[in-house]
Amino acid sequence: MRIDVNGVATTTSAPNLAALIEERGLNPASVATALDGLFVARSTRKTTPLNEGAKIEILKPVQGG
């Protein structure tokens, strides 16, 4: 299926947000996520399905000043 991840068109076979994070090799505990502009809590990523055309934001904290 085709989705957008951080504004980039991407193809994935991940059925849910948790699987997408794993597919991308990210540490689930160190990222924040949003689906179609709405925050998705870590505890609900496995039950958050991905659909064709979904817009996903995956944000990593950045340290510095």
PDB file of N, CA, C and O in Angstrom, chain B, residues numbered from 101:
ATOM      1  N   MET B 101       0.841  -1.175   0.000  1.00  0.00           N
ATOM      2  CA  MET B 101       0.000   0.000   0.000  1.00  0.00           C
ATOM      3  C   MET B 101       0.884   1.236   0.000  1.00  0.00           C
ATOM      4  O   MET B 101       2.020   1.203   0.474  1.00  0.00           O
ATOM      5  N   ARG B 102       0.354   2.316  -0.533  1.00  0.00           N
ATOM      6  CA  ARG B 102       1.107   3.568  -0.585  1.00  0.00           C
ATOM      7  C   ARG B 102       0.618   4.496   0.522  1.00  0.00           C
ATOM      8  O   ARG B 102      -0.579   4.740   0.673  1.00  0.00           O
ATOM      9  N   ILE B 103       1.583   5.009   1.294  1.00  0.00           N
ATOM     10  CA  ILE B 103       1.311   5.972   2.356  1.00  0.00           C
ATOM     11  C   ILE B 103       2.370   7.066   2.282  1.00  0.00           C
ATOM     12  O   ILE B 103       3.346   6.941   1.542  1.00  0.00           O
ATOM     13  N   ASP B 104       2.181   8.125   3.041  1.00  0.00           N
ATOM     14  CA  ASP B 104       3.194   9.170   3.192  1.00  0.00           C
ATOM     15  C   ASP B 104       3.783   9.061   4.592  1.00  0.00           C
ATOM     16  O   ASP B 104       3.049   9.009   5.578  1.00  0.00           O
ATOM     17  N   VAL B 105       5.111   9.027   4.675  1.00  0.00           N
ATOM     18  CA  VAL B 105       5.793   9.032   5.970  1.00  0.00           C
ATOM     19  C   VAL B 105       6.667  10.274   6.009  1.00  0.00           C
ATOM     20  O   VAL B 105       7.613  10.407   5.233  1.00  0.00           O
ATOM     21  N   ASN B 106       6.341  11.174   6.915  1.00  0.00           N
ATOM     22  CA  ASN B 106       7.056  12.447   7.050  1.00  0.00           C
ATOM     23  C   ASN B 106       7.122  13.184   5.709  1.00  0.00           C
ATOM     24  O   ASN B 106       8.141  13.781   5.362  1.00  0.00           O
ATOM     25  N   GLY B 107       6.010  13.129   4.962  1.00  0.00           N
ATOM     26  CA  GLY B 107       5.901  13.866   3.709  1.00  0.00           C
ATOM     27  C   GLY B 107       6.508  13.178   2.494  1.00  0.00           C
ATOM     28  O   GLY B 107       6.560  13.766   1.414  1.00  0.00           O
ATOM     29  N   VAL B 108       6.964  11.948   2.655  1.00  0.00           N
ATOM     30  CA  VAL B 108       7.583  11.207   1.552  1.00  0.00           C
ATOM     31  C   VAL B 108       6.697  10.014   1.191  1.00  0.00           C
ATOM     32  O   VAL B 108       6.350   9.211   2.057  1.00  0.00           O
ATOM     33  N   ALA B 109       6.338   9.902  -0.073  1.00  0.00           N
ATOM     34  CA  ALA B 109       5.540   8.764  -0.528  1.00  0.00           C
ATOM     35  C   ALA B 109       6.327   7.478  -0.301  1.00  0.00           C
ATOM     36  O   ALA B 109       7.500   7.386  -0.661  1.00  0.00           O
ATOM     37  N   THR B 110       5.677   6.496   0.293  1.00  0.00           N
ATOM     38  CA  THR B 110       6.326   5.250   0.696  1.00  0.00           C
ATOM     39  C   THR B 110       5.394   4.080   0.407  1.00  0.00           C
ATOM     40  O   THR B 110       4.173   4.211   0.490  1.00  0.00           O
ATOM     41  N   THR B 111       5.975   2.950   0.071  1.00  0.00           N
ATOM     42  CA  THR B 111       5.205   1.721  -0.080  1.00  0.00           C
ATOM     43  C   THR B 111       5.519   0.823   1.105  1.00  0.00           C
ATOM     44  O   THR B 111       6.680   0.662   1.480  1.00  0.00           O
ATOM     45  N   THR B 112       4.477   0.237   1.696  1.00  0.00           N
ATOM     46  CA  THR B 112       4.661  -0.626   2.862  1.00  0.00           C
ATOM     47  C   THR B 112       3.685  -1.789   2.820  1.00  0.00           C
ATOM     48  O   THR B 112       2.639  -1.716   2.175  1.00  0.00           O
ATOM     49  N   SER B 113       4.033  -2.844   3.505  1.00  0.00           N
ATOM     50  CA  SER B 113       3.101  -3.960   3.702  1.00  0.00           C
ATOM     51  C   SER B 113       2.685  -4.033   5.170  1.00  0.00           C
ATOM     52  O   SER B 113       1.990  -4.965   5.575  1.00  0.00           O
ATOM     53  N   ALA B 114       3.110  -3.055   5.963  1.00  0.00           N
ATOM     54  CA  ALA B 114       2.788  -3.033   7.392  1.00  0.00           C
ATOM     55  C   ALA B 114       1.279  -2.857   7.585  1.00  0.00           C
ATOM     56  O   ALA B 114       0.688  -1.940   7.014  1.00  0.00           O
ATOM     57  N   PRO B 115       0.654  -3.721   8.382  1.00  0.00           N
ATOM     58  CA  PRO B 115      -0.785  -3.614   8.596  1.00  0.00           C
ATOM     59  C   PRO B 115      -1.185  -2.556   9.628  1.00  0.00           C
ATOM     60  O   PRO B 115      -2.326  -2.096   9.657  1.00  0.00           O
ATOM     61  N   ASN B 116      -0.212  -2.179  10.479  1.00  0.00           N
ATOM     62  CA  ASN B 116      -0.536  -1.198  11.523  1.00  0.00           C
ATOM     63  C   ASN B 116       0.679  -0.323  11.805  1.00  0.00           C
ATOM     64  O   ASN B 116       1.767  -0.556  11.279  1.00  0.00           O
ATOM     65  N   LEU B 117       0.475   0.677  12.634  1.00  0.00           N
ATOM     66  CA  LEU B 117       1.531   1.648  12.911  1.00  0.00           C
ATOM     67  C   LEU B 117       2.729   1.017  13.620  1.00  0.00           C
ATOM     68  O   LEU B 117       3.871   1.375  13.334  1.00  0.00           O
ATOM     69  N   ALA B 118       2.486   0.096  14.529  1.00  0.00           N
ATOM     70  CA  ALA B 118       3.598  -0.576  15.229  1.00  0.00           C
ATOM     71  C   ALA B 118       4.472  -1.341  14.236  1.00  0.00           C
ATOM     72  O   ALA B 118       5.699  -1.305  14.333  1.00  0.00           O
ATOM     73  N   ALA B 119       3.852  -2.024  13.296  1.00  0.00           N
ATOM     74  CA  ALA B 119       4.609  -2.792  12.301  1.00  0.00           C
ATOM     75  C   ALA B 119       5.403  -1.867  11.385  1.00  0.00           C
ATOM     76  O   ALA B 119       6.502  -2.220  10.958  1.00  0.00           O
ATOM     77  N   LEU B 120       4.864  -0.694  11.078  1.00  0.00           N
ATOM     78  CA  LEU B 120       5.583   0.267  10.246  1.00  0.00           C
ATOM     79  C   LEU B 120       6.849   0.747  10.957  1.00  0.00           C
ATOM     80  O   LEU B 120       7.908   0.855  10.338  1.00  0.00           O
ATOM     81  N   ILE B 121       6.742   1.032  12.241  1.00  0.00           N
ATOM     82  CA  ILE B 121       7.903   1.477  13.015  1.00  0.00           C
ATOM     83  C   ILE B 121       8.965   0.388  13.027  1.00  0.00           C
ATOM     84  O   ILE B 121      10.151   0.668  12.857  1.00  0.00           O
ATOM     85  N   GLU B 122       8.539  -0.852  13.229  1.00  0.00           N
ATOM     86  CA  GLU B 122       9.475  -1.981  13.217  1.00  0.00           C
ATOM     87  C   GLU B 122      10.103  -2.145  11.828  1.00  0.00           C
ATOM     88  O   GLU B 122      11.310  -2.355  11.711  1.00  0.00           O
ATOM     89  N   GLU B 123       9.290  -2.048  10.791  1.00  0.00           N
ATOM     90  CA  GLU B 123       9.770  -2.174   9.414  1.00  0.00           C
ATOM     91  C   GLU B 123      10.859  -1.155   9.101  1.00  0.00           C
ATOM     92  O   GLU B 123      11.788  -1.444   8.347  1.00  0.00           O
ATOM     93  N   ARG B 124      10.743   0.029   9.676  1.00  0.00           N
ATOM     94  CA  ARG B 124      11.708   1.091   9.430  1.00  0.00           C
ATOM     95  C   ARG B 124      12.918   1.015  10.355  1.00  0.00           C
ATOM     96  O   ARG B 124      13.820   1.846  10.253  1.00  0.00           O
ATOM     97  N   GLY B 125      12.953   0.032  11.259  1.00  0.00           N
ATOM     98  CA  GLY B 125      14.098  -0.172  12.132  1.00  0.00           C
ATOM     99  C   GLY B 125      14.215   0.842  13.251  1.00  0.00           C
ATOM    100  O   GLY B 125      15.313   1.115  13.736  1.00  0.00           O
ATOM    101  N   LEU B 126      13.089   1.401  13.662  1.00  0.00           N
ATOM    102  CA  LEU B 126      13.101   2.418  14.717  1.00  0.00           C
ATOM    103  C   LEU B 126      12.782   1.800  16.071  1.00  0.00           C
ATOM    104  O   LEU B 126      12.087   0.787  16.156  1.00  0.00           O
ATOM    105  N   ASN B 127      13.291   2.415  17.118  1.00  0.00           N
ATOM    106  CA  ASN B 127      12.989   2.003  18.483  1.00  0.00           C
ATOM    107  C   ASN B 127      11.627   2.591  18.853  1.00  0.00           C
ATOM    108  O   ASN B 127      11.503   3.813  18.927  1.00  0.00           O
ATOM    109  N   PRO B 128      10.614   1.780  19.084  1.00  0.00           N
ATOM    110  CA  PRO B 128       9.277   2.288  19.372  1.00  0.00           C
ATOM    111  C   PRO B 128       9.211   3.201  20.598  1.00  0.00           C
ATOM    112  O   PRO B 128       8.355   4.081  20.674  1.00  0.00           O
ATOM    113  N   ALA B 129      10.106   2.990  21.544  1.00  0.00           N
ATOM    114  CA  ALA B 129      10.095   3.799  22.766  1.00  0.00           C
ATOM    115  C   ALA B 129      10.695   5.186  22.560  1.00  0.00           C
ATOM    116  O   ALA B 129      10.539   6.060  23.412  1.00  0.00           O
ATOM    117  N   SER B 130      11.377   5.393  21.438  1.00  0.00           N
ATOM    118  CA  SER B 130      12.067   6.673  21.255  1.00  0.00           C
ATOM    119  C   SER B 130      11.466   7.547  20.162  1.00  0.00           C
ATOM    120  O   SER B 130      12.096   8.511  19.726  1.00  0.00           O
ATOM    121  N   VAL B 131      10.250   7.221  19.712  1.00  0.00           N
ATOM    122  CA  VAL B 131       9.614   8.054  18.697  1.00  0.00           C
ATOM    123  C   VAL B 131       8.200   8.422  19.123  1.00  0.00           C
ATOM    124  O   VAL B 131       7.568   7.720  19.913  1.00  0.00           O
ATOM    125  N   ALA B 132       7.722   9.528  18.589  1.00  0.00           N
ATOM    126  CA  ALA B 132       6.330   9.942  18.727  1.00  0.00           C
ATOM    127  C   ALA B 132       5.689   9.781  17.357  1.00  0.00           C
ATOM    128  O   ALA B 132       6.357   9.935  16.335  1.00  0.00           O
ATOM    129  N   THR B 133       4.393   9.470  17.331  1.00  0.00           N
ATOM    130  CA  THR B 133       3.733   9.205  16.061  1.00  0.00           C
ATOM    131  C   THR B 133       2.410   9.946  15.938  1.00  0.00           C
ATOM    132  O   THR B 133       1.734  10.240  16.924  1.00  0.00           O
ATOM    133  N   ALA B 134       2.065  10.235  14.679  1.00  0.00           N
ATOM    134  CA  ALA B 134       0.765  10.812  14.371  1.00  0.00           C
ATOM    135  C   ALA B 134       0.260  10.176  13.087  1.00  0.00           C
ATOM    136  O   ALA B 134       1.042   9.861  12.190  1.00  0.00           O
ATOM    137  N   LEU B 135      -1.044   9.990  13.005  1.00  0.00           N
ATOM    138  CA  LEU B 135      -1.695   9.438  11.820  1.00  0.00           C
ATOM    139  C   LEU B 135      -2.738  10.440  11.370  1.00  0.00           C
ATOM    140  O   LEU B 135      -3.660  10.770  12.116  1.00  0.00           O
ATOM    141  N   ASP B 136      -2.590  10.922  10.151  1.00  0.00           N
ATOM    142  CA  ASP B 136      -3.511  11.905   9.582  1.00  0.00           C
ATOM    143  C   ASP B 136      -3.712  13.102  10.513  1.00  0.00           C
ATOM    144  O   ASP B 136      -4.824  13.604  10.675  1.00  0.00           O
ATOM    145  N   GLY B 137      -2.610  13.543  11.120  1.00  0.00           N
ATOM    146  CA  GLY B 137      -2.630  14.742  11.948  1.00  0.00           C
ATOM    147  C   GLY B 137      -3.037  14.536  13.396  1.00  0.00           C
ATOM    148  O   GLY B 137      -3.087  15.500  14.161  1.00  0.00           O
ATOM    149  N   LEU B 138      -3.330  13.304  13.793  1.00  0.00           N
ATOM    150  CA  LEU B 138      -3.737  13.031  15.168  1.00  0.00           C
ATOM    151  C   LEU B 138      -2.682  12.185  15.871  1.00  0.00           C
ATOM    152  O   LEU B 138      -2.224  11.175  15.338  1.00  0.00           O
ATOM    153  N   PHE B 139      -2.303  12.611  17.076  1.00  0.00           N
ATOM    154  CA  PHE B 139      -1.317  11.886  17.877  1.00  0.00           C
ATOM    155  C   PHE B 139      -1.781  10.449  18.114  1.00  0.00           C
ATOM    156  O   PHE B 139      -2.960  10.209  18.376  1.00  0.00           O
ATOM    157  N   VAL B 140      -0.861   9.507  18.022  1.00  0.00           N
ATOM    158  CA  VAL B 140      -1.148   8.094  18.325  1.00  0.00           C
ATOM    159  C   VAL B 140      -0.225   7.666  19.456  1.00  0.00           C
ATOM    160  O   VAL B 140       0.996   7.673  19.303  1.00  0.00           O
ATOM    161  N   ALA B 141      -0.804   7.297  20.584  1.00  0.00           N
ATOM    162  CA  ALA B 141      -0.028   6.861  21.749  1.00  0.00           C
ATOM    163  C   ALA B 141       0.664   5.534  21.456  1.00  0.00           C
ATOM    164  O   ALA B 141       0.154   4.713  20.694  1.00  0.00           O
ATOM    165  N   ARG B 142       1.811   5.334  22.057  1.00  0.00           N
ATOM    166  CA  ARG B 142       2.581   4.102  21.884  1.00  0.00           C
ATOM    167  C   ARG B 142       1.718   2.870  22.189  1.00  0.00           C
ATOM    168  O   ARG B 142       1.819   1.854  21.502  1.00  0.00           O
ATOM    169  N   SER B 143       0.885   2.964  23.203  1.00  0.00           N
ATOM    170  CA  SER B 143       0.073   1.817  23.628  1.00  0.00           C
ATOM    171  C   SER B 143      -1.001   1.423  22.614  1.00  0.00           C
ATOM    172  O   SER B 143      -1.551   0.325  22.704  1.00  0.00           O
ATOM    173  N   THR B 144      -1.310   2.292  21.656  1.00  0.00           N
ATOM    174  CA  THR B 144      -2.359   1.973  20.684  1.00  0.00           C
ATOM    175  C   THR B 144      -1.832   1.763  19.258  1.00  0.00           C
ATOM    176  O   THR B 144      -2.620   1.603  18.326  1.00  0.00           O
ATOM    177  N   ARG B 145      -0.529   1.763  19.088  1.00  0.00           N
ATOM    178  CA  ARG B 145       0.035   1.617  17.737  1.00  0.00           C
ATOM    179  C   ARG B 145      -0.300   0.260  17.109  1.00  0.00           C
ATOM    180  O   ARG B 145      -0.549   0.187  15.906  1.00  0.00           O
ATOM    181  N   LYS B 146      -0.310  -0.814  17.907  1.00  0.00           N
ATOM    182  CA  LYS B 146      -0.612  -2.140  17.352  1.00  0.00           C
ATOM    183  C   LYS B 146      -2.050  -2.244  16.878  1.00  0.00           C
ATOM    184  O   LYS B 146      -2.353  -3.051  15.999  1.00  0.00           O
ATOM    185  N   THR B 147      -2.926  -1.454  17.436  1.00  0.00           N
ATOM    186  CA  THR B 147      -4.342  -1.505  17.054  1.00  0.00           C
ATOM    187  C   THR B 147      -4.723  -0.349  16.134  1.00  0.00           C
ATOM    188  O   THR B 147      -5.907  -0.120  15.885  1.00  0.00           O
ATOM    189  N   THR B 148      -3.730   0.379  15.629  1.00  0.00           N
ATOM    190  CA  THR B 148      -3.978   1.488  14.704  1.00  0.00           C
ATOM    191  C   THR B 148      -3.651   1.020  13.286  1.00  0.00           C
ATOM    192  O   THR B 148      -2.485   0.986  12.892  1.00  0.00           O
ATOM    193  N   PRO B 149      -4.694   0.658  12.514  1.00  0.00           N
ATOM    194  CA  PRO B 149      -4.442   0.144  11.167  1.00  0.00           C
ATOM    195  C   PRO B 149      -3.987   1.247  10.216  1.00  0.00           C
ATOM    196  O   PRO B 149      -4.322   2.420  10.381  1.00  0.00           O
ATOM    197  N   LEU B 150      -3.215   0.832   9.217  1.00  0.00           N
ATOM    198  CA  LEU B 150      -2.802   1.747   8.158  1.00  0.00           C
ATOM    199  C   LEU B 150      -3.686   1.515   6.946  1.00  0.00           C
ATOM    200  O   LEU B 150      -4.011   0.375   6.613  1.00  0.00           O
ATOM    201  N   ASN B 151      -4.072   2.593   6.291  1.00  0.00           N
ATOM    202  CA  ASN B 151      -4.895   2.520   5.094  1.00  0.00           C
ATOM    203  C   ASN B 151      -4.199   3.232   3.956  1.00  0.00           C
ATOM    204  O   ASN B 151      -3.369   4.114   4.175  1.00  0.00           O
ATOM    205  N   GLU B 152      -4.536   2.850   2.753  1.00  0.00           N
ATOM    206  CA  GLU B 152      -4.010   3.490   1.552  1.00  0.00           C
ATOM    207  C   GLU B 152      -4.136   5.010   1.678  1.00  0.00           C
ATOM    208  O   GLU B 152      -5.202   5.526   2.013  1.00  0.00           O
ATOM    209  N   GLY B 153      -3.033   5.722   1.407  1.00  0.00           N
ATOM    210  CA  GLY B 153      -3.037   7.179   1.434  1.00  0.00           C
ATOM    211  C   GLY B 153      -2.856   7.810   2.805  1.00  0.00           C
ATOM    212  O   GLY B 153      -2.900   9.034   2.926  1.00  0.00           O
ATOM    213  N   ALA B 154      -2.651   6.996   3.848  1.00  0.00           N
ATOM    214  CA  ALA B 154      -2.477   7.538   5.201  1.00  0.00           C
ATOM    215  C   ALA B 154      -1.257   8.459   5.243  1.00  0.00           C
ATOM    216  O   ALA B 154      -0.279   8.257   4.524  1.00  0.00           O
ATOM    217  N   LYS B 155      -1.340   9.459   6.093  1.00  0.00           N
ATOM    218  CA  LYS B 155      -0.229  10.391   6.294  1.00  0.00           C
ATOM    219  C   LYS B 155       0.301  10.177   7.706  1.00  0.00           C
ATOM    220  O   LYS B 155      -0.374  10.465   8.694  1.00  0.00           O
ATOM    221  N   ILE B 156       1.526   9.664   7.775  1.00  0.00           N
ATOM    222  CA  ILE B 156       2.156   9.311   9.046  1.00  0.00           C
ATOM    223  C   ILE B 156       3.286  10.279   9.336  1.00  0.00           C
ATOM    224  O   ILE B 156       4.070  10.621   8.451  1.00  0.00           O
ATOM    225  N   GLU B 157       3.363  10.713  10.571  1.00  0.00           N
ATOM    226  CA  GLU B 157       4.507  11.490  11.047  1.00  0.00           C
ATOM    227  C   GLU B 157       5.186  10.656  12.129  1.00  0.00           C
ATOM    228  O   GLU B 157       4.541  10.199  13.072  1.00  0.00           O
ATOM    229  N   ILE B 158       6.486  10.466  11.982  1.00  0.00           N
ATOM    230  CA  ILE B 158       7.288   9.775  12.994  1.00  0.00           C
ATOM    231  C   ILE B 158       8.386  10.742  13.407  1.00  0.00           C
ATOM    232  O   ILE B 158       9.236  11.117  12.600  1.00  0.00           O
ATOM    233  N   LEU B 159       8.356  11.138  14.667  1.00  0.00           N
ATOM    234  CA  LEU B 159       9.272  12.163  15.160  1.00  0.00           C
ATOM    235  C   LEU B 159      10.194  11.579  16.218  1.00  0.00           C
ATOM    236  O   LEU B 159       9.762  10.845  17.108  1.00  0.00           O
ATOM    237  N   LYS B 160      11.479  11.920  16.103  1.00  0.00           N
ATOM    238  CA  LYS B 160      12.464  11.514  17.103  1.00  0.00           C
ATOM    239  C   LYS B 160      12.886  12.761  17.871  1.00  0.00           C
ATOM    240  O   LYS B 160      13.072  13.816  17.265  1.00  0.00           O
ATOM    241  N   PRO B 161      13.040  12.666  19.185  1.00  0.00           N
ATOM    242  CA  PRO B 161      13.505  13.807  19.947  1.00  0.00           C
ATOM    243  C   PRO B 161      14.942  14.162  19.557  1.00  0.00           C
ATOM    244  O   PRO B 161      15.757  13.290  19.256  1.00  0.00           O
ATOM    245  N   VAL B 162      15.223  15.450  19.571  1.00  0.00           N
ATOM    246  CA  VAL B 162      16.558  15.940  19.233  1.00  0.00           C
ATOM    247  C   VAL B 162      17.074  16.719  20.429  1.00  0.00           C
ATOM    248  O   VAL B 162      16.365  17.561  20.980  1.00  0.00           O
ATOM    249  N   GLN B 163      18.292  16.444  20.826  1.00  0.00           N
ATOM    250  CA  GLN B 163      18.879  17.131  21.964  1.00  0.00           C
ATOM    251  C   GLN B 163      19.739  18.270  21.483  1.00  0.00           C
ATOM    252  O   GLN B 163      20.349  18.191  20.417  1.00  0.00           O
ATOM    253  N   GLY B 164      19.789  19.301  22.244  1.00  0.00           N
ATOM    254  CA  GLY B 164      20.647  20.424  21.890  1.00  0.00           C
ATOM    255  C   GLY B 164      20.013  21.747  22.269  1.00  0.00           C
ATOM    256  O   GLY B 164      18.955  21.791  22.898  1.00  0.00           O
ATOM    257  N   GLY B 165      20.665  22.807  21.886  1.00  0.00           N
ATOM    258  CA  GLY B 165      20.103  24.096  22.282  1.00  0.00           C
ATOM    259  C   GLY B 165      20.453  25.187  21.364  1.00  0.00           C
ATOM    260  O   GLY B 165      20.046  26.329  21.578  1.00  0.00           O
TER     261      GLY B 165
END
